[in-house]
Amino acid sequence: MNHDKKNMTDTSLKKLGVMRVSTDVYHVGTYKYNNQTDALAEAKRAADRKAG
């Protein structure tokens, strides 16, 4: 089994007990958030800065 990360297939990963999962990332301006609540809070702060 090839353990070179560039050549790892999902089958090879599964044999090693590795599960691939997708995650959401939220972009607000130049910032990235994994948590939707944090992203919304930053978006509101940014809107307040523009309005104020």
PyMOL Python script that loads the backbone (N, CA, C, O; Angstrom):
from pymol import cmd

cmd.read_pdbstr("""\
ATOM      1  N   MET A   1       0.848  -1.179   0.000  1.00  0.00           N
ATOM      2  CA  MET A   1       0.000   0.000   0.000  1.00  0.00           C
ATOM      3  C   MET A   1       0.893   1.241   0.000  1.00  0.00           C
ATOM      4  O   MET A   1       1.820   1.342   0.803  1.00  0.00           O
ATOM      5  N   ASN A   2       0.617   2.167  -0.885  1.00  0.00           N
ATOM      6  CA  ASN A   2       1.400   3.397  -1.006  1.00  0.00           C
ATOM      7  C   ASN A   2       0.937   4.399   0.044  1.00  0.00           C
ATOM      8  O   ASN A   2      -0.246   4.733   0.098  1.00  0.00           O
ATOM      9  N   HIS A   3       1.849   4.881   0.874  1.00  0.00           N
ATOM     10  CA  HIS A   3       1.486   5.813   1.936  1.00  0.00           C
ATOM     11  C   HIS A   3       1.835   7.253   1.583  1.00  0.00           C
ATOM     12  O   HIS A   3       1.765   8.133   2.441  1.00  0.00           O
ATOM     13  N   ASP A   4       2.211   7.504   0.329  1.00  0.00           N
ATOM     14  CA  ASP A   4       2.490   8.865  -0.135  1.00  0.00           C
ATOM     15  C   ASP A   4       1.169   9.616  -0.182  1.00  0.00           C
ATOM     16  O   ASP A   4       0.246   9.206  -0.885  1.00  0.00           O
ATOM     17  N   LYS A   5       1.071  10.717   0.563  1.00  0.00           N
ATOM     18  CA  LYS A   5      -0.215  11.399   0.683  1.00  0.00           C
ATOM     19  C   LYS A   5      -0.757  11.901  -0.642  1.00  0.00           C
ATOM     20  O   LYS A   5      -1.971  12.051  -0.780  1.00  0.00           O
ATOM     21  N   LYS A   6       0.096  12.165  -1.621  1.00  0.00           N
ATOM     22  CA  LYS A   6      -0.373  12.637  -2.917  1.00  0.00           C
ATOM     23  C   LYS A   6      -1.094  11.541  -3.686  1.00  0.00           C
ATOM     24  O   LYS A   6      -1.910  11.833  -4.561  1.00  0.00           O
ATOM     25  N   ASN A   7      -0.807  10.300  -3.376  1.00  0.00           N
ATOM     26  CA  ASN A   7      -1.372   9.182  -4.123  1.00  0.00           C
ATOM     27  C   ASN A   7      -2.400   8.390  -3.325  1.00  0.00           C
ATOM     28  O   ASN A   7      -2.799   7.307  -3.755  1.00  0.00           O
ATOM     29  N   MET A   8      -2.834   8.889  -2.192  1.00  0.00           N
ATOM     30  CA  MET A   8      -3.780   8.154  -1.358  1.00  0.00           C
ATOM     31  C   MET A   8      -5.182   8.236  -1.960  1.00  0.00           C
ATOM     32  O   MET A   8      -5.697   9.326  -2.205  1.00  0.00           O
ATOM     33  N   THR A   9      -5.783   7.091  -2.190  1.00  0.00           N
ATOM     34  CA  THR A   9      -7.154   7.045  -2.675  1.00  0.00           C
ATOM     35  C   THR A   9      -8.077   6.871  -1.478  1.00  0.00           C
ATOM     36  O   THR A   9      -7.633   6.543  -0.378  1.00  0.00           O
ATOM     37  N   ASP A  10      -9.356   7.094  -1.703  1.00  0.00           N
ATOM     38  CA  ASP A  10     -10.319   6.884  -0.624  1.00  0.00           C
ATOM     39  C   ASP A  10     -10.265   5.447  -0.118  1.00  0.00           C
ATOM     40  O   ASP A  10     -10.416   5.207   1.080  1.00  0.00           O
ATOM     41  N   THR A  11     -10.053   4.493  -1.015  1.00  0.00           N
ATOM     42  CA  THR A  11      -9.958   3.089  -0.609  1.00  0.00           C
ATOM     43  C   THR A  11      -8.755   2.870   0.293  1.00  0.00           C
ATOM     44  O   THR A  11      -8.852   2.188   1.313  1.00  0.00           O
ATOM     45  N   SER A  12      -7.619   3.450  -0.083  1.00  0.00           N
ATOM     46  CA  SER A  12      -6.412   3.312   0.737  1.00  0.00           C
ATOM     47  C   SER A  12      -6.604   3.967   2.090  1.00  0.00           C
ATOM     48  O   SER A  12      -6.191   3.425   3.115  1.00  0.00           O
ATOM     49  N   LEU A  13      -7.230   5.130   2.093  1.00  0.00           N
ATOM     50  CA  LEU A  13      -7.489   5.820   3.354  1.00  0.00           C
ATOM     51  C   LEU A  13      -8.393   4.976   4.247  1.00  0.00           C
ATOM     52  O   LEU A  13      -8.155   4.854   5.449  1.00  0.00           O
ATOM     53  N   LYS A  14      -9.438   4.391   3.643  1.00  0.00           N
ATOM     54  CA  LYS A  14     -10.382   3.578   4.413  1.00  0.00           C
ATOM     55  C   LYS A  14      -9.681   2.373   5.039  1.00  0.00           C
ATOM     56  O   LYS A  14      -9.966   2.013   6.181  1.00  0.00           O
ATOM     57  N   LYS A  15      -8.777   1.757   4.304  1.00  0.00           N
ATOM     58  CA  LYS A  15      -8.030   0.614   4.835  1.00  0.00           C
ATOM     59  C   LYS A  15      -7.207   1.004   6.055  1.00  0.00           C
ATOM     60  O   LYS A  15      -6.971   0.182   6.940  1.00  0.00           O
ATOM     61  N   LEU A  16      -6.770   2.262   6.099  1.00  0.00           N
ATOM     62  CA  LEU A  16      -5.986   2.758   7.235  1.00  0.00           C
ATOM     63  C   LEU A  16      -6.868   3.303   8.355  1.00  0.00           C
ATOM     64  O   LEU A  16      -6.364   3.731   9.394  1.00  0.00           O
ATOM     65  N   GLY A  17      -8.186   3.288   8.145  1.00  0.00           N
ATOM     66  CA  GLY A  17      -9.101   3.789   9.162  1.00  0.00           C
ATOM     67  C   GLY A  17      -9.273   5.298   9.131  1.00  0.00           C
ATOM     68  O   GLY A  17      -9.690   5.903  10.119  1.00  0.00           O
ATOM     69  N   VAL A  18      -8.949   5.910   7.985  1.00  0.00           N
ATOM     70  CA  VAL A  18      -9.077   7.362   7.843  1.00  0.00           C
ATOM     71  C   VAL A  18     -10.352   7.663   7.069  1.00  0.00           C
ATOM     72  O   VAL A  18     -10.586   7.094   6.003  1.00  0.00           O
ATOM     73  N   MET A  19     -11.171   8.556   7.603  1.00  0.00           N
ATOM     74  CA  MET A  19     -12.412   8.930   6.949  1.00  0.00           C
ATOM     75  C   MET A  19     -12.313  10.377   6.470  1.00  0.00           C
ATOM     76  O   MET A  19     -11.968  11.271   7.242  1.00  0.00           O
ATOM     77  N   ARG A  20     -12.615  10.596   5.206  1.00  0.00           N
ATOM     78  CA  ARG A  20     -12.617  11.944   4.648  1.00  0.00           C
ATOM     79  C   ARG A  20     -13.989  12.573   4.916  1.00  0.00           C
ATOM     80  O   ARG A  20     -15.022  11.955   4.657  1.00  0.00           O
ATOM     81  N   VAL A  21     -13.991  13.792   5.432  1.00  0.00           N
ATOM     82  CA  VAL A  21     -15.242  14.504   5.679  1.00  0.00           C
ATOM     83  C   VAL A  21     -15.132  15.909   5.096  1.00  0.00           C
ATOM     84  O   VAL A  21     -14.047  16.488   5.035  1.00  0.00           O
ATOM     85  N   SER A  22     -16.249  16.435   4.677  1.00  0.00           N
ATOM     86  CA  SER A  22     -16.302  17.810   4.183  1.00  0.00           C
ATOM     87  C   SER A  22     -16.721  18.717   5.323  1.00  0.00           C
ATOM     88  O   SER A  22     -17.511  18.326   6.183  1.00  0.00           O
ATOM     89  N   THR A  23     -16.191  19.922   5.327  1.00  0.00           N
ATOM     90  CA  THR A  23     -16.577  20.889   6.345  1.00  0.00           C
ATOM     91  C   THR A  23     -16.944  22.196   5.672  1.00  0.00           C
ATOM     92  O   THR A  23     -16.445  22.515   4.592  1.00  0.00           O
ATOM     93  N   ASP A  24     -17.816  22.947   6.316  1.00  0.00           N
ATOM     94  CA  ASP A  24     -18.192  24.259   5.819  1.00  0.00           C
ATOM     95  C   ASP A  24     -17.212  25.291   6.327  1.00  0.00           C
ATOM     96  O   ASP A  24     -16.782  25.247   7.479  1.00  0.00           O
ATOM     97  N   VAL A  25     -16.865  26.220   5.454  1.00  0.00           N
ATOM     98  CA  VAL A  25     -16.029  27.355   5.830  1.00  0.00           C
ATOM     99  C   VAL A  25     -16.774  28.594   5.373  1.00  0.00           C
ATOM    100  O   VAL A  25     -17.228  28.674   4.232  1.00  0.00           O
ATOM    101  N   TYR A  26     -16.895  29.558   6.269  1.00  0.00           N
ATOM    102  CA  TYR A  26     -17.616  30.793   5.991  1.00  0.00           C
ATOM    103  C   TYR A  26     -16.607  31.916   5.797  1.00  0.00           C
ATOM    104  O   TYR A  26     -15.736  32.122   6.641  1.00  0.00           O
ATOM    105  N   HIS A  27     -16.720  32.639   4.692  1.00  0.00           N
ATOM    106  CA  HIS A  27     -15.818  33.746   4.387  1.00  0.00           C
ATOM    107  C   HIS A  27     -16.554  35.057   4.635  1.00  0.00           C
ATOM    108  O   HIS A  27     -17.647  35.279   4.113  1.00  0.00           O
ATOM    109  N   VAL A  28     -15.946  35.912   5.433  1.00  0.00           N
ATOM    110  CA  VAL A  28     -16.480  37.254   5.682  1.00  0.00           C
ATOM    111  C   VAL A  28     -15.322  38.212   5.451  1.00  0.00           C
ATOM    112  O   VAL A  28     -14.394  38.282   6.257  1.00  0.00           O
ATOM    113  N   GLY A  29     -15.378  38.949   4.350  1.00  0.00           N
ATOM    114  CA  GLY A  29     -14.243  39.800   4.006  1.00  0.00           C
ATOM    115  C   GLY A  29     -13.014  38.931   3.791  1.00  0.00           C
ATOM    116  O   GLY A  29     -13.040  37.983   3.006  1.00  0.00           O
ATOM    117  N   THR A  30     -11.941  39.262   4.491  1.00  0.00           N
ATOM    118  CA  THR A  30     -10.701  38.482   4.361  1.00  0.00           C
ATOM    119  C   THR A  30     -10.596  37.371   5.402  1.00  0.00           C
ATOM    120  O   THR A  30      -9.612  36.633   5.430  1.00  0.00           O
ATOM    121  N   TYR A  31     -11.606  37.254   6.254  1.00  0.00           N
ATOM    122  CA  TYR A  31     -11.574  36.269   7.339  1.00  0.00           C
ATOM    123  C   TYR A  31     -12.296  34.990   6.940  1.00  0.00           C
ATOM    124  O   TYR A  31     -13.212  35.006   6.118  1.00  0.00           O
ATOM    125  N   LYS A  32     -11.865  33.882   7.538  1.00  0.00           N
ATOM    126  CA  LYS A  32     -12.509  32.586   7.339  1.00  0.00           C
ATOM    127  C   LYS A  32     -12.932  32.045   8.699  1.00  0.00           C
ATOM    128  O   LYS A  32     -12.187  32.140   9.674  1.00  0.00           O
ATOM    129  N   TYR A  33     -14.124  31.481   8.754  1.00  0.00           N
ATOM    130  CA  TYR A  33     -14.665  30.932   9.997  1.00  0.00           C
ATOM    131  C   TYR A  33     -15.178  29.518   9.764  1.00  0.00           C
ATOM    132  O   TYR A  33     -15.759  29.225   8.719  1.00  0.00           O
ATOM    133  N   ASN A  34     -14.963  28.657  10.730  1.00  0.00           N
ATOM    134  CA  ASN A  34     -15.536  27.312  10.704  1.00  0.00           C
ATOM    135  C   ASN A  34     -16.891  27.297  11.386  1.00  0.00           C
ATOM    136  O   ASN A  34     -17.674  26.365  11.206  1.00  0.00           O
ATOM    137  N   ASN A  35     -17.163  28.318  12.159  1.00  0.00           N
ATOM    138  CA  ASN A  35     -18.377  28.396  12.959  1.00  0.00           C
ATOM    139  C   ASN A  35     -19.297  29.456  12.365  1.00  0.00           C
ATOM    140  O   ASN A  35     -18.902  30.614  12.222  1.00  0.00           O
ATOM    141  N   GLN A  36     -20.517  29.066  12.020  1.00  0.00           N
ATOM    142  CA  GLN A  36     -21.467  29.987  11.396  1.00  0.00           C
ATOM    143  C   GLN A  36     -21.813  31.159  12.308  1.00  0.00           C
ATOM    144  O   GLN A  36     -21.952  32.287  11.835  1.00  0.00           O
ATOM    145  N   THR A  37     -21.953  30.909  13.592  1.00  0.00           N
ATOM    146  CA  THR A  37     -22.284  31.971  14.542  1.00  0.00           C
ATOM    147  C   THR A  37     -21.200  33.038  14.567  1.00  0.00           C
ATOM    148  O   THR A  37     -21.503  34.230  14.601  1.00  0.00           O
ATOM    149  N   ASP A  38     -19.943  32.621  14.552  1.00  0.00           N
ATOM    150  CA  ASP A  38     -18.833  33.575  14.534  1.00  0.00           C
ATOM    151  C   ASP A  38     -18.824  34.380  13.240  1.00  0.00           C
ATOM    152  O   ASP A  38     -18.568  35.584  13.256  1.00  0.00           O
ATOM    153  N   ALA A  39     -19.101  33.721  12.127  1.00  0.00           N
ATOM    154  CA  ALA A  39     -19.128  34.412  10.837  1.00  0.00           C
ATOM    155  C   ALA A  39     -20.241  35.452  10.802  1.00  0.00           C
ATOM    156  O   ALA A  39     -20.040  36.565  10.315  1.00  0.00           O
ATOM    157  N   LEU A  40     -21.398  35.095  11.311  1.00  0.00           N
ATOM    158  CA  LEU A  40     -22.510  36.049  11.343  1.00  0.00           C
ATOM    159  C   LEU A  40     -22.200  37.228  12.251  1.00  0.00           C
ATOM    160  O   LEU A  40     -22.540  38.366  11.928  1.00  0.00           O
ATOM    161  N   ALA A  41     -21.561  36.969  13.377  1.00  0.00           N
ATOM    162  CA  ALA A  41     -21.195  38.050  14.295  1.00  0.00           C
ATOM    163  C   ALA A  41     -20.224  39.012  13.615  1.00  0.00           C
ATOM    164  O   ALA A  41     -20.361  40.227  13.758  1.00  0.00           O
ATOM    165  N   GLU A  42     -19.254  38.492  12.886  1.00  0.00           N
ATOM    166  CA  GLU A  42     -18.305  39.359  12.173  1.00  0.00           C
ATOM    167  C   GLU A  42     -19.001  40.131  11.064  1.00  0.00           C
ATOM    168  O   GLU A  42     -18.711  41.308  10.853  1.00  0.00           O
ATOM    169  N   ALA A  43     -19.912  39.485  10.357  1.00  0.00           N
ATOM    170  CA  ALA A  43     -20.649  40.169   9.292  1.00  0.00           C
ATOM    171  C   ALA A  43     -21.458  41.331   9.862  1.00  0.00           C
ATOM    172  O   ALA A  43     -21.528  42.398   9.253  1.00  0.00           O
ATOM    173  N   LYS A  44     -22.064  41.127  11.024  1.00  0.00           N
ATOM    174  CA  LYS A  44     -22.824  42.208  11.672  1.00  0.00           C
ATOM    175  C   LYS A  44     -21.898  43.326  12.125  1.00  0.00           C
ATOM    176  O   LYS A  44     -22.234  44.501  11.977  1.00  0.00           O
ATOM    177  N   ARG A  45     -20.734  42.981  12.675  1.00  0.00           N
ATOM    178  CA  ARG A  45     -19.763  44.013  13.077  1.00  0.00           C
ATOM    179  C   ARG A  45     -19.305  44.813  11.864  1.00  0.00           C
ATOM    180  O   ARG A  45     -19.180  46.035  11.937  1.00  0.00           O
ATOM    181  N   ALA A  46     -19.055  44.134  10.757  1.00  0.00           N
ATOM    182  CA  ALA A  46     -18.615  44.811   9.536  1.00  0.00           C
ATOM    183  C   ALA A  46     -19.704  45.747   9.022  1.00  0.00           C
ATOM    184  O   ALA A  46     -19.413  46.861   8.586  1.00  0.00           O
ATOM    185  N   ALA A  47     -20.950  45.302   9.072  1.00  0.00           N
ATOM    186  CA  ALA A  47     -22.064  46.146   8.632  1.00  0.00           C
ATOM    187  C   ALA A  47     -22.193  47.370   9.535  1.00  0.00           C
ATOM    188  O   ALA A  47     -22.460  48.472   9.055  1.00  0.00           O
ATOM    189  N   ASP A  48     -22.006  47.180  10.838  1.00  0.00           N
ATOM    190  CA  ASP A  48     -22.074  48.303  11.780  1.00  0.00           C
ATOM    191  C   ASP A  48     -20.953  49.304  11.522  1.00  0.00           C
ATOM    192  O   ASP A  48     -21.165  50.512  11.625  1.00  0.00           O
ATOM    193  N   ARG A  49     -19.767  48.814  11.189  1.00  0.00           N
ATOM    194  CA  ARG A  49     -18.643  49.718  10.888  1.00  0.00           C
ATOM    195  C   ARG A  49     -18.937  50.554   9.647  1.00  0.00           C
ATOM    196  O   ARG A  49     -18.610  51.740   9.602  1.00  0.00           O
ATOM    197  N   LYS A  50     -19.551  49.938   8.643  1.00  0.00           N
ATOM    198  CA  LYS A  50     -19.890  50.663   7.414  1.00  0.00           C
ATOM    199  C   LYS A  50     -20.976  51.705   7.668  1.00  0.00           C
ATOM    200  O   LYS A  50     -20.942  52.802   7.110  1.00  0.00           O
ATOM    201  N   ALA A  51     -21.938  51.349   8.515  1.00  0.00           N
ATOM    202  CA  ALA A  51     -23.069  52.247   8.787  1.00  0.00           C
ATOM    203  C   ALA A  51     -22.682  53.391   9.708  1.00  0.00           C
ATOM    204  O   ALA A  51     -23.272  54.469   9.652  1.00  0.00           O
ATOM    205  N   GLY A  52     -21.692  53.155  10.554  1.00  0.00           N
ATOM    206  CA  GLY A  52     -21.405  54.103  11.608  1.00  0.00           C
ATOM    207  C   GLY A  52     -20.374  55.087  11.340  1.00  0.00           C
ATOM    208  O   GLY A  52     -20.081  55.923  12.195  1.00  0.00           O
TER     209      GLY A  52
END
""", "prot")
cmd.dss("prot")
cmd.show_as("cartoon", "prot")
cmd.util.cbc("prot")
cmd.orient("prot")
